[in-house]
Amino acid sequence: MACRAAADSPQVTGMVFEPFSEVEPISSSITKASGSESFARTDYHAECEAAINEQANIEYNVSYIYHAMWAYFDRDNVGLPGLAAYFKESSLEERGHAEMLMEYNNKRGGKVQLQSIMAPMTEFGGPGDGDKGDALYAMELALSLEKLNFQKLRALQAVADKHGDAQMSDFVESDLLAEQVDAVKEVATYVSQLRRVGKGHGVYQFDKTFR
């Protein structure tokens, strides 16, 4: 048994952990870091940092559009309070995602860089515009946004994989992509239901499900 243990020892396999010598380069970099540099940053590539900032901007833009939808359906001459409440909640959810990404950037030692947000439209296919009606038009737009966001999140994970950042990849997959798949399915179901009910009394009944 002693001979076998010796054969499997770290000295034989070469797997020797020498903490003081191995930590020296890291310790030196911390000592030399200025007060404007993050002490927490570890193997966080600049492209990953930029991609996280970009995704936060995407989430804020989607949130802004949903906020505009809330304001539209909350009008007295539109009168769909259920949809107004749904899109207000959706706006808050997307903003929460943006803040989650910002918190992650700070946690990894990056710098949050907020970007400009485009002004959203104020009209969403009113009842007199075409055959869809405003409820279906808005929900189809929401589905398009959710599917686009799914694509953006996959691209974000690809950046993490490109630089071998397993932790970032896990964050995107577990905290964002999994939920995004559910969101696409949910909104797709609402689109199907609105296509069935048409523009009249059915929309009123559909709206009641969100009150």
C-alpha positions in Angstrom: 0.0 0.0 0.0 2.9 2.4 0.8 4.4 1.8 -2.6 1.1 2.5 -4.3 0.6 5.7 -2.4 4.0 6.8 -3.4 3.3 6.1 -7.0 0.1 8.2 -6.8 1.7 11.0 -4.9 1.7 14.6 -6.3 5.5 14.5 -6.6 5.2 11.6 -9.1 2.2 13.0 -11.1 3.6 16.5 -11.2 0.4 17.9 -9.7 2.0 20.0 -7.0 0.3 23.1 -5.6 2.7 25.7 -4.5 0.5 28.6 -3.3 3.1 31.1 -2.5 4.9 31.0 -5.8 1.7 30.6 -7.8 0.0 33.5 -6.1 2.9 35.9 -6.6 1.9 37.2 -10.1 -1.6 37.9 -8.8 -0.4 39.5 -5.6 1.9 41.7 -7.6 -0.9 42.9 -9.9 -3.0 43.8 -6.9 -0.2 45.7 -5.3 0.4 47.7 -8.5 -3.3 48.4 -9.2 -4.3 52.0 -8.8 -7.4 53.2 -7.0 -9.3 53.6 -10.3 -8.8 49.9 -11.2 -11.0 47.0 -9.9 -9.4 44.7 -7.4 -12.0 42.1 -8.1 -11.5 41.7 -11.8 -10.3 38.2 -12.7 -10.1 36.8 -16.2 -12.9 39.1 -17.4 -12.2 39.9 -21.1 -12.9 43.4 -22.4 -15.2 42.0 -25.1 -17.2 40.2 -22.4 -17.5 43.5 -20.5 -18.7 45.4 -23.6 -21.2 42.6 -24.5 -22.7 42.8 -21.0 -23.1 46.5 -21.3 -24.7 46.2 -24.7 -27.2 43.6 -23.5 -28.1 45.9 -20.6 -28.9 48.6 -23.2 -31.1 46.2 -25.1 -33.0 45.3 -22.0 -33.6 49.0 -21.2 -34.8 49.6 -24.8 -37.3 46.8 -24.6 -38.4 48.1 -21.2 -39.0 51.5 -22.7 -41.1 50.1 -25.5 -43.2 48.1 -23.0 -43.6 51.3 -20.9 -45.0 53.1 -23.9 -47.4 50.2 -24.5 -48.6 50.5 -20.9 -49.3 54.2 -21.4 -51.2 53.5 -24.7 -53.5 50.9 -23.3 -54.1 52.9 -20.1 -55.7 55.8 -22.2 -59.4 56.4 -21.6 -60.1 56.1 -25.3 -58.3 52.7 -25.5 -59.6 51.3 -22.3 -57.8 48.0 -21.9 -56.5 48.2 -18.3 -55.5 44.5 -18.2 -53.1 44.9 -21.1 -51.9 48.1 -19.6 -51.0 46.3 -16.4 -49.4 43.4 -18.3 -47.1 45.7 -20.3 -46.2 47.7 -17.2 -45.2 44.6 -15.4 -43.2 43.5 -18.5 -41.4 46.9 -18.6 -40.4 46.5 -14.9 -39.2 42.9 -15.6 -37.0 44.0 -18.5 -35.6 46.8 -16.4 -34.8 44.3 -13.7 -32.8 42.3 -16.3 -30.8 45.4 -17.2 -30.0 46.0 -13.5 -29.0 42.4 -13.1 -26.5 42.7 -16.0 -25.2 46.0 -14.5 -24.7 44.3 -11.1 -22.9 41.4 -12.8 -20.6 43.8 -14.6 -19.7 45.4 -11.2 -19.3 42.0 -9.6 -16.7 40.9 -12.3 -14.8 44.2 -12.0 -16.1 45.8 -15.1 -17.4 49.3 -15.6 -21.1 50.0 -16.4 -21.5 52.2 -19.4 -25.0 53.2 -20.1 -26.0 54.0 -23.7 -28.7 56.1 -25.3 -32.3 54.7 -25.6 -34.4 55.3 -28.7 -37.8 56.9 -28.2 -40.6 54.3 -28.8 -43.7 54.8 -30.8 -46.8 56.2 -29.1 -49.5 54.5 -31.3 -49.9 50.7 -31.6 -52.1 49.9 -34.5 -55.3 51.5 -33.3 -58.7 49.9 -33.8 -59.2 51.6 -37.1 -55.8 50.7 -38.5 -56.0 47.5 -40.6 -57.4 44.2 -39.7 -55.3 43.4 -36.6 -56.5 45.9 -34.0 -54.2 47.4 -31.4 -54.2 44.4 -28.9 -52.9 41.9 -31.5 -50.5 44.4 -33.1 -48.9 45.1 -29.7 -48.7 41.5 -28.7 -47.1 40.5 -32.0 -44.6 43.3 -31.5 -43.9 42.0 -28.0 -43.4 38.5 -29.4 -40.9 39.9 -32.0 -39.0 41.7 -29.2 -38.9 38.6 -27.0 -37.6 36.5 -29.9 -35.0 39.1 -30.8 -33.9 39.3 -27.2 -33.5 35.6 -27.1 -31.1 35.8 -30.1 -29.2 38.6 -28.4 -28.8 36.5 -25.3 -27.5 33.6 -27.3 -25.0 36.0 -29.0 -23.9 37.1 -25.5 -23.3 33.6 -24.4 -21.3 33.0 -27.5 -19.0 35.8 -26.5 -18.5 34.2 -23.1 -17.7 30.8 -24.7 -15.3 32.5 -27.2 -13.2 33.7 -24.3 -13.6 30.5 -22.2 -15.6 32.4 -19.5 -17.5 29.5 -18.0 -18.9 31.6 -15.1 -20.4 34.3 -17.5 -21.8 31.6 -19.7 -23.5 30.0 -16.7 -24.9 33.3 -15.6 -26.4 34.0 -19.1 -27.8 30.5 -19.4 -29.2 30.1 -15.9 -30.4 33.6 -15.1 -31.4 35.0 -18.5 -31.8 32.5 -21.3 -33.9 30.0 -19.4 -36.4 32.7 -18.4 -36.4 34.1 -22.0 -37.5 30.8 -23.4 -40.5 30.8 -21.1 -41.3 34.4 -22.1 -41.3 33.6 -25.8 -43.7 30.7 -25.2 -46.0 32.9 -23.1 -46.3 35.8 -25.5 -46.7 33.4 -28.5 -49.7 31.8 -26.7 -51.2 35.3 -26.2 -50.8 36.0 -29.9 -52.6 32.8 -30.8 -55.4 33.6 -28.4 -55.9 37.1 -29.8 -55.9 35.8 -33.4 -58.8 33.6 -32.4 -60.9 36.2 -30.6 -60.7 38.9 -33.3 -61.0 42.7 -32.6 -64.4 43.0 -30.9 -65.8 41.7 -27.6 -63.2 38.9 -27.5 -60.4 41.5 -26.9 -62.4 42.8 -23.9 -62.7 39.3 -22.5 -59.0 38.6 -23.2 -58.1 41.9 -21.4 -60.0 40.8 -18.3 -57.6 37.9 -17.8 -54.8 40.4 -16.8 -56.9 42.4 -14.3 
